[in-house]
Amino acid sequence: MLPKPDFTKPLKFGSVHTDYMLEIDHTTANGWEKPLISPYHDFSINPMNSSLHYAIQLFEGMKAYKNNEDIYLFRPELNMIRLNKSADRLALPVTIN
């Protein structure tokens, strides 16, 4: 388990990570599959994966902030719009919504 940050002090962007990760498979036949949230772990990648050869990949990080006991997502709709724009530009699958 990752150490919890001291929430009484300012947090430096990109310095706090979660114990969990979101994984969503995509197939040509079914599109995006059911999302899975699992404990943080290493994952293997096929050596023929195009991102290793042609750098066709994208990453869009969702930001979340804690205020007392509540957790707030920072503009999740705009995050998905950026993700879809990047995917479309790279000819990767986009979400329907």
C-alpha positions in Angstrom: 0.0 0.0 0.0 1.3 3.4 -0.9 1.9 5.9 1.9 -0.9 8.4 2.5 0.0 12.1 2.1 -0.2 14.6 4.9 -3.4 16.4 3.9 -2.6 19.3 6.3 0.2 20.4 3.9 -0.1 21.6 0.3 0.2 18.7 -2.2 2.6 19.0 -5.1 1.0 18.2 -8.5 2.0 14.7 -9.7 3.5 13.6 -6.4 0.6 11.6 -4.9 -0.5 8.4 -6.5 -3.3 6.0 -5.9 -3.3 2.3 -4.8 -5.7 1.5 -7.6 -5.8 1.7 -11.4 -8.5 1.7 -14.0 -8.2 -0.7 -16.9 -10.6 -0.9 -19.9 -10.0 -3.4 -22.8 -11.0 -2.6 -26.3 -11.7 -5.0 -29.1 -12.7 -4.4 -32.7 -15.7 -6.7 -32.2 -17.1 -5.3 -29.0 -15.6 -1.8 -28.7 -14.8 -0.7 -25.1 -15.3 -3.5 -22.6 -16.5 -3.2 -19.0 -14.2 -1.0 -16.9 -12.2 -2.7 -14.1 -10.7 -0.9 -11.0 -8.0 -3.1 -9.5 -5.1 -2.7 -7.1 -2.1 -1.0 -8.6 0.1 -3.5 -10.4 2.6 -3.9 -13.1 1.2 -4.9 -16.5 2.7 -6.8 -19.4 2.7 -5.5 -22.9 3.1 -7.5 -26.1 6.4 -6.7 -27.8 4.5 -6.2 -31.1 2.4 -3.4 -29.5 2.4 -0.5 -32.0 3.1 2.1 -29.3 6.6 0.5 -28.8 7.3 0.9 -32.5 5.4 3.9 -33.7 4.5 5.8 -30.5 0.8 5.8 -31.3 -0.5 6.2 -27.7 -2.1 8.8 -25.5 -2.6 9.5 -21.9 -5.0 11.8 -20.2 -4.9 12.0 -16.4 -8.0 12.6 -14.3 -7.4 14.9 -11.4 -9.2 14.5 -8.1 -9.0 16.6 -5.0 -10.0 16.0 -1.4 -11.8 18.7 0.7 -12.4 17.5 4.2 -14.3 14.2 3.7 -15.4 14.9 0.1 -13.5 14.1 -3.1 -14.0 16.3 -6.2 -13.0 15.5 -9.8 -11.6 18.3 -11.7 -13.6 18.9 -14.9 -14.1 15.2 -15.9 -16.3 16.1 -18.9 -13.5 18.3 -20.4 -11.0 15.4 -19.6 -13.1 13.1 -21.8 -13.4 15.7 -24.5 -9.5 16.0 -24.6 -9.1 12.2 -24.5 -11.5 11.8 -27.5 -9.8 14.6 -29.5 -6.4 13.0 -28.9 -7.7 9.5 -29.8 -9.4 10.8 -33.0 -6.2 12.6 -34.0 -4.3 9.4 -33.6 -6.9 7.2 -35.2 -7.6 5.4 -32.0 -11.1 4.4 -30.8 -13.2 7.2 -29.2 -16.0 6.9 -26.7 -19.6 7.3 -27.9 -20.5 10.0 -25.3 
